[in-house]
Amino acid sequence: MITGGDVTGNFTEWRASLELRFARRENSTVLAGRSHDGPLRVQKALYPEGPDICHTVILHPPGGIAGGDRLEIHLATEEGARALVTTPGAGKWYRSAGHPAGQHVTLQVASGGAIEWLPQETIFFDGVDAALGMNVQLSNDAVFLGIETFCLGRLAAGESFSHGRIRFQTTIERDGRPLWSERACLDGGSPWLHAPAGLAGYPYSATLLAASPQMDHLLLANCRRHGVQEGTLNGMTLLPGGLLVARCLGVQLEPLREWFVKIWTVLRPALLGRPALMPRLWHT
């Protein structure tokens, strides 16, 4: 069921929202609260690695985001709660008929808590008009580990990103102090897509962000040593406040996934005390 929306002429602007709250109950993380409006859902809490970390899968039944759609996702962990959030498949942003589409994600992580934001890749169709925002709010020693992977154009159909616009905004703060603030705008057909200082002609790009007071230069060195991946252009750095920023460019998806898994295999035991366990959906 889809609810909401503003109709002007023959155009309908659909809105959807999802709010999830994770709480600690003794030695378990539970999905203590959830509400939704429109086509955004989670079915149930999953525990493939035991009760400590709650896995959830965000479902968007329409399967893609069209011009005019607005999605709002708000996830919060109470003190000590840990959650891993993913999606069942690739996200798709369709060609716009003149109306922009948007998605905004807010993550609030209380002291002792952690959120791993691991959606599968996002495919932007040629002619898209998209705005994506993410705001991560961390308290005290909370941990955030997230990956976003983008594909410009439907490569299997021979499509490139020749026109359209994609806007990104990402902020991370700890106790109200900014750790990371980034804005970007990609225009279809822009020379920047092929410039060495831009995307260098690579259609796939991935950004990994990991924030934790435990992040240090030794951990950075381990990530650099184990994160080498042939067929990609990648690099990473450690910023003040314990924020690791890593980026990877490639011509295919799988090398980017392998790059991420290698880094995650280093980061997760160090930051969460648990081995890296890929969500089952990533293998389907």
Secondary structure as GFF3:
##gff-version 3
##sequence-region A 1 284
A	DSSP	beta_strand	6	8	.	.	.	ID=ss1
A	DSSP	beta_strand	11	13	.	.	.	ID=ss2
A	DSSP	beta_strand	15	25	.	.	.	ID=ss3
A	DSSP	beta_strand	28	37	.	.	.	ID=ss4
A	DSSP	beta_strand	41	42	.	.	.	ID=ss5
A	DSSP	beta_strand	53	59	.	.	.	ID=ss6
A	DSSP	beta_strand	70	77	.	.	.	ID=ss7
A	DSSP	beta_strand	82	86	.	.	.	ID=ss8
A	DSSP	beta_strand	91	93	.	.	.	ID=ss9
A	DSSP	beta_strand	101	109	.	.	.	ID=ss10
A	DSSP	beta_strand	114	118	.	.	.	ID=ss11
A	DSSP	beta_strand	122	124	.	.	.	ID=ss12
A	DSSP	beta_strand	129	138	.	.	.	ID=ss13
A	DSSP	beta_strand	143	152	.	.	.	ID=ss14
A	DSSP	three_ten_helix	155	157	.	.	.	ID=ss15
A	DSSP	beta_strand	165	174	.	.	.	ID=ss16
A	DSSP	beta_strand	177	187	.	.	.	ID=ss17
A	DSSP	three_ten_helix	191	193	.	.	.	ID=ss18
A	DSSP	beta_strand	204	211	.	.	.	ID=ss19
A	DSSP	alpha_helix	217	226	.	.	.	ID=ss20
A	DSSP	beta_strand	232	239	.	.	.	ID=ss21
A	DSSP	beta_strand	243	250	.	.	.	ID=ss22
A	DSSP	alpha_helix	253	272	.	.	.	ID=ss23
A	DSSP	three_ten_helix	280	283	.	.	.	ID=ss24
###
